[in-house]
């Protein structure tokens, strides 16, 4: 019984420390949705894109290949980071992309002009104040599937039954 109690205490501590982010399942964004997200964000070669929960790197890699964008993908899972780096090599975009194993809640996004994400609603809500604080006015945020609560998107798209939300960071 003492072991069970200690395990429960450990799980509560890990959850409180943000470890719960690691519980976001990996579900790849379909390529048509990736394309729509980048188009909706009006991505240009001068942009710096950060993909939060980058998985296999497909959003950052597509942005680098199609738009010449410099991008960073962030994920907590070392296997996904390895896969993303392997995919970047296959697509010959390693000079434009970077993949980092990191905690989203302890990462500096201030260089980004475009942020993409496909995370769960509670994670989006926890990230919202961080993004609004760090990003410059005019930066775009694009989410696959999940909104940001009471922050109404400027644009909502239906892409083959999948939803894409777009916001622009307002002036402070």
C-alpha positions as CSV (number, residue, x, y, z in Angstrom):
1,X,0.0,0.0,0.0
2,X,2.9,2.4,0.8
3,X,4.3,1.7,-2.7
4,X,1.0,2.7,-4.3
5,X,0.8,5.8,-2.2
6,X,4.4,6.8,-3.2
7,X,3.6,6.2,-6.9
8,X,0.5,8.4,-6.7
9,X,2.5,11.2,-5.0
10,X,5.1,10.9,-7.7
11,X,2.5,11.1,-10.5
12,X,0.9,14.1,-8.9
13,X,4.3,15.8,-8.6
14,X,5.1,15.1,-12.2
15,X,1.7,16.3,-13.4
16,X,2.1,19.6,-11.4
17,X,5.6,20.1,-12.9
18,X,4.2,20.0,-16.5
19,X,5.1,16.4,-17.2
20,X,1.5,15.9,-18.3
21,X,2.5,17.5,-21.6
22,X,4.2,14.3,-22.4
23,X,0.8,12.6,-22.4
24,X,-0.3,14.4,-25.7
25,X,-0.6,11.5,-28.2
26,X,1.3,11.7,-31.4
27,X,-1.2,12.0,-34.3
28,X,0.3,13.3,-37.5
29,X,-1.4,16.3,-39.2
30,X,-2.5,15.1,-42.7
31,X,-0.6,16.8,-45.5
32,X,-3.6,18.6,-47.0
33,X,-4.1,20.2,-43.5
34,X,-0.4,21.1,-43.3
35,X,-0.7,22.8,-46.7
36,X,-3.9,24.7,-45.6
37,X,-2.3,25.8,-42.3
38,X,0.7,27.3,-44.1
39,X,-1.4,29.0,-46.7
40,X,-3.8,30.4,-44.0
41,X,-0.8,31.8,-42.1
42,X,0.3,33.6,-45.3
43,X,3.8,32.1,-44.8
44,X,6.6,34.0,-46.6
45,X,10.3,33.2,-46.9
46,X,11.1,35.9,-44.4
47,X,9.1,34.2,-41.7
48,X,10.4,32.1,-38.8
49,X,8.1,29.2,-38.0
50,X,7.9,27.3,-34.8
51,X,5.9,24.1,-34.7
52,X,4.9,23.1,-31.2
53,X,4.6,19.3,-30.8
54,X,6.3,18.9,-34.2
55,X,6.1,15.1,-34.4
56,X,7.8,13.9,-37.5
57,X,8.6,17.5,-38.6
58,X,6.2,17.6,-41.6
59,X,5.0,21.2,-41.0
60,X,8.5,22.7,-40.6
61,X,9.9,20.6,-43.5
62,X,7.0,21.6,-45.8
63,X,7.4,25.3,-44.9
64,X,11.2,25.1,-45.6
65,X,10.7,23.3,-49.0
66,X,7.8,25.3,-50.3
67,X,8.4,28.7,-48.9
68,X,12.1,28.8,-48.0
69,X,11.1,29.4,-44.3
70,X,13.5,28.9,-41.5
71,X,11.8,26.7,-38.9
72,X,12.1,25.0,-35.5
73,X,10.1,22.0,-34.4
74,X,9.7,21.3,-30.7
75,X,8.7,18.0,-29.2
76,X,9.1,16.3,-25.9
77,X,9.6,12.8,-27.5
78,X,13.2,12.0,-28.5
79,X,12.0,9.5,-31.0
80,X,9.9,12.1,-32.8
81,X,12.9,14.5,-32.9
82,X,15.1,11.7,-34.4
83,X,12.4,11.0,-37.0
84,X,12.0,14.7,-37.8
85,X,15.8,15.1,-38.3
86,X,15.9,12.0,-40.5
87,X,13.0,13.4,-42.6
88,X,14.7,16.8,-42.9
89,X,17.8,15.0,-44.2
90,X,15.7,13.0,-46.7
91,X,14.1,16.3,-47.9
92,X,17.5,18.2,-48.0
93,X,16.3,21.0,-45.7
94,X,18.7,20.6,-42.8
95,X,20.2,24.0,-43.4
96,X,16.8,25.6,-42.8
97,X,15.3,23.5,-40.0
98,X,16.1,22.6,-36.5
99,X,14.3,20.1,-34.2
100,X,14.6,20.4,-30.4
101,X,13.5,18.1,-27.6
102,X,12.1,20.5,-25.1
103,X,9.3,21.4,-22.7
104,X,6.9,23.8,-24.5
105,X,6.2,25.7,-21.3
106,X,9.9,26.5,-20.9
107,X,10.7,27.4,-24.5
108,X,11.4,30.9,-25.9
109,X,9.2,31.4,-29.0
110,X,10.0,35.2,-29.3
111,X,11.8,34.8,-32.6
112,X,8.8,33.2,-34.3
113,X,6.6,35.0,-36.7
114,X,4.4,32.0,-37.3
115,X,3.5,29.3,-34.7
116,X,1.7,26.1,-35.7
117,X,0.3,23.5,-33.3
118,X,-1.8,20.4,-33.0
119,X,-2.1,20.0,-29.3
120,X,-5.0,19.2,-26.9
121,X,-7.3,22.1,-25.8
122,X,-6.0,22.3,-22.3
123,X,-2.4,22.6,-23.6
124,X,-3.5,25.3,-26.1
125,X,-5.1,27.2,-23.2
126,X,-1.9,27.0,-21.1
127,X,0.2,28.1,-24.0
128,X,-2.0,31.0,-25.0
129,X,-0.7,33.5,-22.4
130,X,2.9,32.5,-23.1
131,X,2.5,33.0,-26.8
132,X,0.7,36.3,-26.4
133,X,3.5,37.5,-24.1
134,X,6.4,36.3,-26.2
135,X,5.3,36.8,-29.8
136,X,5.5,40.2,-31.5
137,X,2.3,41.8,-32.7
138,X,1.4,40.6,-36.2
139,X,2.7,37.0,-35.6
140,X,0.3,34.3,-36.7
141,X,-0.8,31.3,-34.7
142,X,-2.4,28.4,-36.6
143,X,-3.9,25.4,-34.8
144,X,-5.1,22.1,-36.3
145,X,-8.3,20.9,-34.6
146,X,-8.4,22.8,-31.4
147,X,-9.2,26.4,-30.6
148,X,-8.0,28.7,-27.7
149,X,-11.2,29.1,-25.7
150,X,-12.5,32.6,-25.6
151,X,-9.9,34.0,-28.0
152,X,-11.9,33.9,-31.2
153,X,-10.0,33.0,-34.3
154,X,-9.9,35.4,-37.2
155,X,-10.3,32.6,-39.6
156,X,-11.7,29.0,-39.3
157,X,-11.2,26.6,-42.2
158,X,-12.7,23.2,-42.9
159,X,-10.1,21.0,-44.7
160,X,-11.7,17.7,-45.6
161,X,-13.5,17.6,-42.3
162,X,-10.6,18.8,-40.3
163,X,-10.7,22.3,-38.7
164,X,-7.9,24.9,-38.8
165,X,-7.9,28.0,-36.7
166,X,-5.9,31.2,-37.4
167,X,-5.1,34.1,-35.0
168,X,-2.9,37.1,-35.3
169,X,-1.1,38.4,-32.2
170,X,-2.7,41.8,-31.4
171,X,-0.8,45.0,-30.5
172,X,0.1,45.1,-26.8
